[in-house]
Amino acid sequence: MATEILPSIQDLHCFTETNGVITTTMFDVPGYRVVKVLGAVYGLTVRSRNWAAALGMVFKSVAGGELRWFTSMLYNARNDAISRIVAETQSRGGNAIIALRFDAGELGGFAQVCAYGTAAIIEKIDDAVETHPQLVTSSAA
């Protein structure tokens, strides 16, 4: 089933379907209030490198410039981490992740990405504030 991505939030590299869960790096969501804090949530992924691609990247690094294959791999890892943190939030009954952060590093030659934040239930309290696209149901759109 294809998901329709609103043009206002569409970004092919950065977009991850959040199934209606708001994700924000802020400590609050303007116009909304936190009804309940559900605790810390995490989404982890560890990726191995494609050695053939890595060899090609070694030659590319000599010439300089972006190593697009590695960039793409890290975007995919980040998106997987977000998908996992969203699933954890939804399993607790939450509709938002506040103070979302990422951590990335190397783990024995593998790329590791962790998304973490605070799962919460939020509700809109200011009608003047635009409803977040993630909270718009397909019937209301």
Secondary structure, 3 states (H helix, E strand, C coil): CCCCCCHHHCCCCCCCCCCCCEECCCCCCCCEEEEEEEEEEEEEEEECCCHHHHHHHHHHHHHCCCCHHHHHHHHHHHHHHHHHHHHHHHHCCCCEEEEEEEEEEEECCEEEEEEEEEEEEEEECCCCCCCCHHHCCCCCC
